[in-house]
Amino acid sequence: MASDVADVSLDQEKRPAPAAIILAAGKGTRMGGDLPKVLHQTADEPMVKWVVRACKDVGVKKCVIVVGYKAELVREALADEEGVVFVEQTEQLGTGHATQMAQPEFENEPVTDIFVLAGDGPLIRSKTLARLLEVHRRRKASATLATAVIDDPSGYGRVVRTSSGEFDAIVEQKDATDAQLKINEVNPSYYCFRSDALFSGLSETDNKNKQGEYYLTDVPGLLKKQGQTVAVVDAVPAEDVLSINTQEQLKTVDEILRNRISQTTVSGG
């Protein structure tokens, strides 16, 4: 194990600091009102701020925020955050298309590691991202994703594994077979990609699925088929992947986050 740590530290010295792409273009119709989804508040902050802070806690120097619906409000909410830049997705064509909007921000930069995260996931923990990055670099992976096992996987993409237990693909619920729908290991949208692999993979995606969208979730499977290394970290607690699609769910997440903050304050950590 000590050798793994040494290898990772050497690799980290050679690579630039990790970057992040945070997807924050959606409206969140079921939330009610007309705020962009990522600006609904949890523990007195817009939920996207918690995602940005988790990234910064693991050394991210550049966060590219993909905005769309009422973009100016998201820009305003993050105006005081250093290292944040914005790109716009003018058409809602899927998560793959949204991620691709960030490509110009990396075209003239050296290959680096990029977290790709959802802006509506405020329960994300920096220690989960640190674990994701550590495994990604140690395995010299083109893509690494964290997974979670939950009792009710409804609504989530399922993580399909080979007979030997290795990653095979992510299948979105609407495209899943009856057998795949029974899988309880889900994709909470915590990814780390090597930048060149991410954008080359995105260029090969198509929208031949039931949603008619370009899926980011297709990229790890495409890379795997090309013989590239795709690593999996089954490290996300079920609590951390709670969906926020309604005001009731927002209230639940708010209570969890406030409880975490109070525990951290009590422990002095």
N, C-alpha and C positions, 0 to 999 in steps of 0.2 A: 504493500500500500504506500509506503514511503516513496518508492520509486515513481509511482503514479503522480504523487504530489510534485516531485521534482520535475517530471516531464511536463506537467501542466505549467509550472512556473516558468520554465524555459520557453515554452510555446507562447506564453503570455507576453514575455519580453520581446519576442519577435513580431507579434501582431499589434496593430493599433488597438486602442480601447474599443470595446464593443459599442455598437450603435443600436438604435431601436426605431422601428416603424410602429406607430400606434394608430389603429384604425378608429376613426372618430367621425365618420361622415353621415351616420344614420340619424333618422328622425325619432325612432322609438314610438311608433304610433300608439301602441297599447298603454304607454305610460300616461297618456292624457296631457293636455296642454300643448304648447307649441315650442317648447325648448328642445334643442338637440338632445338626444338620449344621454350623451356623456356628461351633460351639464347638470343633470339631476344630482342633488346633494346627498352625500353620505358622510356622516360625522362632520358636518358643517363645511364640507369642501365638495366641489364638483368631482364626480367619481373619476374622471380622467386624470385629475391631479394625483390621486393615489397611485395610479399606474406609472405616471411620469416619475414620481418620487421613488418607487420601487426600482425603476431602471437606474436612476442616479445613484441609488445606494449600492449598486453593483458595478459602478464605474462607467456607466454610459455617459459619454460626453455630448452626443448628438441624438436628439429625439426628433424624428420626422413625424409630424402629426398630419394624417390624411383627413381633411375636412370636406364637408359637402353641404348638408342642410344647415342653413343659417351659420355659415362658416365664420362670419365676422364675430359672432358671440363666442365661439370656441377660441378664436385668436385672442379676444379680449380677456377671457378667463385665464389664459396661460401667458399673458403678456409679461408677467413678472418672473417667469421661469427662464433661467439661462440655458443656452444650448438647444433651444426648441426652434424648429423651423416648420413651416406649413406648406403643404401641397394640396391641391384641390381635385377632388373627384366630381366632375360635373354631371356624370351619368352614373346611376347606381347599377353597375353591371356585375357585382359580386366581389367577394373578398380578394380574389386573385387580381382582378382589375384594379381594385383600390390599392393593393400593395404595389402594383406596377407603377402607379402614379409617383411613387417615391424614387424610382430608378434614376432620374436625372441628378438627384442629390448625391449619388454614389459613383457616377460614371467616371469622374476624374480623380477618384481616390483609390488608394491601395485596397486590395482584398481585405475584408474584415469580417467580423462576426456580427450578425444583426438579429436582435430579438424582434419578432413580429408578434404583436399583442393586441387584444381588443381593448378599446378605451372604456368599455362598460364593465370592466372586471376589477373593481376596487379592492377585492379581498386578496389579490395577488400579493405574495410575500417575496421580499428581496432574497430570502434564503433559498426559495425555490428557483429563482432565476440564477443565483450563484451556483446551485447544484446543476442546473441545466447547462450553464456555460462550462463548468468543470468537466462534465461528461463529454460534451461536444468537442472540447479541445483534446481531452485525453484520447478519445476514440478517433480523432482526426476526421470527424464526420462532416458530410456536406449539409446534413440537416439533423437536428435533434428535437424531439418533441416530448413534452411532459404529458402524462396521462393520469387519469383518475378512475377509480372503480367506485361506482355509485349504485345505490339500490334501484333508483328509477332513472334510467338513461334517456327517457323520452326527450326529444328535441335536440339531442347532441349527436354529433358525428361519432360513429363507432370505430374503434381501433381494431382492425383485422390483423391477426397474426398467422404465421405459417404453422405447420404441424410441429415444427421444432421450437416454436415460441418466439420467433423473430418477427419484427415489424413487416407487414406486407402492404397495408393500405389504410387510408381513412375513407370511410363511406358515409356520406351524409344520410340522415334519417330518411328523407324522401326518396333516396335512390337505393336504400338497403333492401335486401331480401328478407324473408321471414326469419331465416336462420340468423342473419346478421343483426336483426332487431333485438335478438335475445342476448346479445353481447352487452356486458355491463361495464366494460372498459371504454371510456369515452375520451374525446379530444376536447380539452378545455381552452384550446387556442393559445397555448404557451409554446412558442417555437423559437429555435435559434438556428439560423442558416449561415453558411458561408456565403458572402455576398454574391460572388460570381455564380454559384450554384442556384441561388434563389432566383436571380433574374433570368438565367438561361432556362430554368425550369418553368418560370411563369410564361416565357415566350412560347412554350410548347403546350400550354393548356388550351382546352376548347370549352365551349358551353353546351356540349351535347349531354345534358342532364335534365331532370324534370323541372329544375328551376330556370333553365336557360341562362345560367350565370357562369362566370369564370371563377372557379374555386381555388383558393389558396391551398385547401386541403388536398388537392390533386398533386401538388408539387412533391411532397415526400415520396409518394408512390412512384411517380415518374423517375425520380432520382434513383430509387431502389432498383427499378427495372433496368436502368443504365449501368448498374453494378456499383453505384456509389454507396458509401456508408451512410445509413440512416439509423441513428441511435434513439432509444426510448428510455425515458426516466419516469418510472411509475411512482412519482414522489408528491403528487398533489393531494392534500387531504380533501375529502368529499366536501367539507364545509366551504373550501375556497372557490369552488366552481358553481356556486349557487347562481342560477340565472336571475337576471333583473329585467323583467318584461312588463311588470305591473307595479303599481304603487305599493301593494301589499308585500311583494318580494323586495322592493326597495327598503321598506321599513324593516324587514327581517335582516337584510344585509347591514343596514345602518346600526342596528342593535349589536350585531356581531362585531362590527368595526369599533364601535364605542367601547365595548367590553375589552377588546384587545388593547385599546389605548389606555384604558384604566389599569389593566393588569401590568402593562409596561411601565406606567407611572409608579405603581406601587412597588414594583421590583427594582425600579431605578434603572431599567435597561433602555 
